Amino acid sequence: MSQDQKNSSPDHVLIVEDDIPLRELLAEEFTDAGYQVSQAGDASIAANILKDHTVQLVVSDLRLPGNDGLTLLKHIQQANTGSGLPSPGFIMITAFGTIEQAVDTLKQGADDFLTKPIKLDHLRISAERVIQHRRLQEELARYKAIIEDHHIFHGMLGSSQPMQRLFNTISAVARAEGPVLISGESGTGKELIARAIHKEGDRRQSPFVAINCAGIPPELLESELFGHTASAFTGAGKARPGLFAEADGGSLLLDEIGEMPLEMQAKLLRILQDGRIRPVGSDQEKQLNVRILAATNRDLENAVKEGTFREDLYFRLQTFAITAPTLRDRGDDLDMLISHFIQRTNLQQGRNIQGVAESALAALRRYHFPGNVRELASAIERAVTFSQSNDITIHDLPESLHKPADASPDSTDHSLISQLPDFLQWQLQDTENPEEWQALQDLELAYIRYTLDRFAGNKRQTAAALGIGRRTLYRKLGIESESSDA
């Protein structure tokens, strides 16, 4: 029996069998395979063992002195109710098996039913399968606990202030009907925000349709959105309704709207004004009821100045503007998301990664994640896939995360650099006489305190953002002990 648990305690198997020679034979087989084994001659002894020990698998005879194997199975199920964890796996064995008995046993919750004489190869395979299934159930329970214990909102996980503000904004905007412009860096979850707006609103029972404007050739975008008649152009063998018609009564997400050609922008503006579309090749207009949600990672205000985006359309889309927070601005959400993605990948791949080694966690915390949550999810999926131990190590992470904080400009915390003018303004407002902080060490201390304030007093996050160790941070703040670390 192989086990993917080289660095953890072995799985615990309980053998319940009144035939002593058979019980000892089975115990020897499981022990030789690396399992921890307990033995019981009847259901009462087995129940006491289960009360005092965590067991992954029970192998029980059907016919036992006193209570039988089915009674033991029901006892285990009842004892585990409300624990939030799966019951031990259960394999029933008997010398008097029938098909009807096997079906009844499996219906009552046993994982397998084997008849004597026991084929040890068959038992080994069954035990491995049952224990692996239980491990996946355990991971699922852990995964659900993470979701229940933290704030999750339509697939978005976060307890930080920026995310809580976002969730509140989505709930408010969902009650309205005007267009929504969702801005934010790549990987911040703009489509999730659009879907949340749709699900929170009155249109939730109607279609949600999404299109990436950058992924459709300009010459095909109009027919893709508005549809076309048969023979409207070469290759148009039959009429198509278009995505606007598909989304009628619901919501249409125009992702990467900054890439939409100017000619199409003019037509979109008209739809926003009167709700009417004209399919390509048709002389008839259709009245539709579609809420427009637009998303972009471009600076549309700058695009307006450059003449690549219509100013009137920009102002129309700005009816409700939402900015997706970057991962850098979400504080301790990072640790929560790391745990979330580990559990999710464990379930997908059947792995049992328990956590993250300290060096790997430090690398994840100091990295600035230009690809935001999407990049983090990819990094964790890769790490779980390649990990050879119970914890993710620095070597499991992508090479880009291996660099120390001061190795290159790429690893600088850009959010802090962008905040430097705000810091100077903050300092000038806070100090009546700038000469009072002319000394470099005074300015350094003021900047440290400013950064500490940005991270709501979290010293670990502050140290990582400044590129210094926590001991150095404590020394500069004049703190003797690390006991108050946040």
Number of C-alpha atoms within 10 A of each C-alpha: 15 10 13 13 12 10 10 9 10 17 16 20 25 26 24 28 27 18 11 13 10 14 20 14 12 21 21 13 17 21 16 11 14 15 20 17 20 18 21 19 18 22 26 15 12 21 16 11 16 17 11 8 11 14 19 22 23 28 24 29 27 24 19 18 12 10 13 16 26 21 13 22 25 14 13 20 15 11 13 14 11 8 8 12 15 20 23 25 25 26 26 23 24 19 13 10 14 11 9 8 12 19 13 13 20 15 10 13 16 21 20 20 23 19 16 11 10 14 10 12 10 10 21 15 12 18 24 15 15 20 22 19 16 19 21 20 16 18 24 18 16 17 19 15 12 18 17 10 8 13 17 16 17 13 13 14 18 23 16 16 13 17 22 16 12 19 21 10 15 22 16 13 21 20 14 14 15 17 21 24 25 25 22 18 19 18 20 22 20 25 19 14 24 27 21 20 26 27 18 16 18 15 19 17 11 15 16 21 18 19 18 15 20 16 11 14 12 15 9 10 20 21 22 19 24 20 25 22 18 16 13 17 12 7 8 13 11 10 15 18 15 18 19 27 22 20 21 18 19 23 27 27 27 23 24 19 22 24 18 21 18 14 11 14 19 14 16 19 17 14 19 17 10 11 17 19 20 18 24 22 15 12 8 10 11 11 13 18 16 25 24 22 26 25 25 21 19 16 12 18 14 11 15 16 11 10 11 15 22 22 15 13 17 18 12 17 20 16 14 18 15 20 18 19 19 22 24 22 18 16 21 18 19 19 12 17 20 21 17 20 19 25 26 21 20 22 18 11 12 14 21 22 20 16 17 21 13 13 14 18 16 19 20 23 21 24 22 22 22 20 16 18 20 15 16 21 20 14 21 26 22 16 23 28 16 14 17 15 17 19 19 26 21 21 14 20 22 13 10 13 21 19 14 15 22 13 10 9 9 15 20 19 21 15 13 17 11 10 13 14 11 13 17 15 11 14 17 13 11 10 11 9 10 11 8 10 16 10 9 9 11 12 15 13 15 17 18 18 15 20 23 19 13 16 18 13 15 16 21 20 22 26 21 20 23 19 17 14 14 17 14 12 20 16 12 13 12 9 13 10 10 11 7 8 11 11
